[in-house]
Amino acid sequence: MRITDKLEVVGPNLQKPDRPKEKGGERSEEVLSKDQVTVSEKAKEIGRLQVEVSKLPEIRADRVEEIKNAINAGTYDVKGEAVAGKLLKEAIIDSLV
């Protein structure tokens, strides 16, 4: 899965004001407009979801307990293909981030 969105950055923009030439050694001033960043609604939603995901616990205690019990009872069945597939999926996601 690849998450992309548009982030538009505009600036800096220097503009000289319209005024007559100044006399003597006085310097003319430049007007500096502020930089602008426009974030799409999709990017805002992605940011909100990232905050929500960061609040989730890294370790699901209920799932860990369930697996421990299955291992102790000798009923835990590991499918090599499933494990390999998940490892590859994680590696691909990590390389994109």
C-alpha positions in Angstrom: 0.0 0.0 0.0 1.3 3.4 -0.9 0.0 6.6 0.6 0.5 9.7 -1.4 -1.0 13.1 -1.4 -0.4 16.6 -2.7 1.4 19.1 -0.5 1.8 22.4 -2.2 4.5 24.9 -0.9 4.5 28.4 -2.2 7.1 31.1 -1.3 9.2 33.0 -0.6 8.1 35.9 -2.8 9.9 39.2 -2.7 8.0 42.2 -4.1 9.2 45.8 -4.3 6.6 48.4 -3.5 5.6 50.9 -6.1 7.0 54.3 -5.0 9.2 57.0 -6.5 13.0 56.7 -6.2 14.4 57.9 -3.0 17.0 60.6 -2.6 20.4 60.3 -1.1 21.7 57.1 0.6 18.3 55.9 1.9 17.6 52.3 1.1 14.4 51.1 -0.5 12.5 48.5 1.5 11.4 45.2 0.2 8.1 43.7 1.2 8.4 40.0 2.0 5.2 38.0 1.7 4.8 35.1 4.0 5.4 31.5 2.8 2.2 29.4 2.4 1.5 25.7 2.8 -1.7 24.2 1.5 -2.6 20.8 2.9 -5.4 18.8 1.2 -8.3 17.3 3.1 -6.8 13.8 2.4 -3.5 14.8 4.0 -5.3 16.1 7.0 -7.3 12.8 7.3 -4.0 10.8 7.1 -2.5 13.0 9.8 -5.5 12.4 12.0 -5.4 8.7 11.5 -1.7 8.6 12.3 -2.4 10.2 15.6 -5.2 7.7 16.4 -2.9 4.8 15.4 -0.1 6.1 17.7 -2.5 5.9 20.6 -3.0 2.1 20.1 -0.9 -0.2 22.3 2.1 -1.8 20.6 1.4 -5.1 22.5 -2.1 -6.6 22.5 -2.1 -8.3 25.9 -5.2 -10.3 25.1 -3.7 -11.7 22.0 -0.4 -12.5 23.7 -2.3 -14.4 26.4 -4.3 -16.3 23.9 -1.2 -17.4 22.0 0.6 -18.4 25.2 -2.3 -20.6 26.2 -2.4 -22.2 22.8 1.4 -22.9 22.9 1.1 -24.4 26.4 -1.8 -26.6 25.3 0.1 -27.7 22.2 -2.6 -26.4 19.9 -0.8 -23.5 18.4 -0.2 -24.2 14.7 2.3 -22.0 12.8 1.9 -21.8 9.0 5.2 -20.9 7.5 3.7 -19.4 4.4 1.6 -17.0 6.5 4.5 -16.0 8.6 6.7 -15.4 5.5 4.0 -13.4 3.8 3.5 -11.1 6.8 7.3 -10.6 7.1 7.6 -9.7 3.5 4.6 -7.3 3.7 6.1 -5.5 6.7 9.5 -5.3 4.9 7.9 -3.7 1.9 5.9 -1.2 4.0 9.0 -0.3 6.0 10.9 0.3 2.8 8.2 2.7 1.5 8.2 4.8 4.7 
